[in-house]
Amino acid sequence: MNDDLRAEIRAAVTAILDRQGEERTGRAWKELSEGGFHLIGVPEAAGGSGGGLGELAVVVDVAAFHAVPVPVAETAFLAGWLLARAGLSVPAGMTVASLDEARGHRQDGVLRLSGRLRTPWARHADHIVTMARCAEETLVAVIPGDAGAELVTAENLAGEPRDLLVLDEVAVAASAAAPPGLDATALLMRGALARSVQLAAAARAVLVSARHYVTEREQFGRPLARFQAVQQHLAALAAQVTAMQVSAEAAVAAVEHEDADAGVAVAAAKAATSAGARQVTAIGHQLHGALGYSSEHHLGAVTTRLWAWREEFGNESHWHDHLATALHDRAWWPLLTGDAG
């Protein structure tokens, strides 16, 4: 773990995303991509910026904390990962990943895909990466953004693009066989890890905003933070945010180090962060005196993301069921304590 490198990345990305007003949103993606931050964690051999999952998680964390609408999770975390695993290079421009599998067949040596693919940020993408079934083979394929697919636009609760691509015999730009273990389940797990990092970061932003608000705002001649009831709510919020942050960081470390129980760590992290999102948003708005529900308010921008991301790539119920199945008939106490003895 290179803490110095991660600190430098955090400082650089924060400097880009800490701009105010419309300029921040308009230029954020351009500046991130020009600096190569959108492809950190993708090997240089695959056209990425190098670095590991821990460095990539820093970028995703900072973007989520600032609630800036940029697809850093959908580019390197998902699309870049899929391409690198399949031995393909990341094409120029914005490349995002589809969440669904397409159907494919070869015609005159050209792979053509059909299907309905949920694809976040598809309307802005230059290329879309998708998994596809062709005969008995699972492939990773790259579709040009201008390939002629029908685009149905949609947004999540936070206003982030959650589009649908309708493919009808669309020719791909590149494809390769998916290695063993790279399938729809692996993609769901990877997405759950990304959202866990984002949920923890957004929760931290709520805590920072709440602390500032109750310190600056006065009632009956003293700061709100001096009232015992407010302190209790703030303590409960801090405890929940810490639990979310620890679970997300543990999952990132487990995946990065290829631990045998990395899948359990990811499932636990998504379950914990999705469940925690409900309490964080409730307490956060309560401490702000029920302010911040508009999209213009930073708190509203953060909490709508918490509500949306909670459901994406499986909510807490989904991952609780997954954990119950994964841990059935296992000696789970050593897993919880880390004691293999």
Secondary structure, DSSP 8 states (H G I E B T S, - for coil): --HHHHHHHHHHHHHHHT--HHHHHHHHHHHHHHTTGGGTTS-GGGTS----HHHHHHHHHHHHHHT----HIIIIIIIIHHHHHTT----SS-EEEEEEEEEEEEETTEEEEEEEEEEETGGG-SEEEEEEEETTEEEEEEEETTS--EEE--B-TT--BEEEEEEEEEE-SEEEE--TT-SHHHHHHHHHHHHHHHHHHHHHHHHHHHHHHHHH-EETTEEGGGSHHHHHHHHHHHHHHHHHHHHHHHHHHHHHTT-TTHHHHHHHHHHHHHHHHHHHHHHHHHHTTT---STTSHHHHHHHHHHHHHHTT--HHHHHHHHHHHTTTS-HHHHHHT---
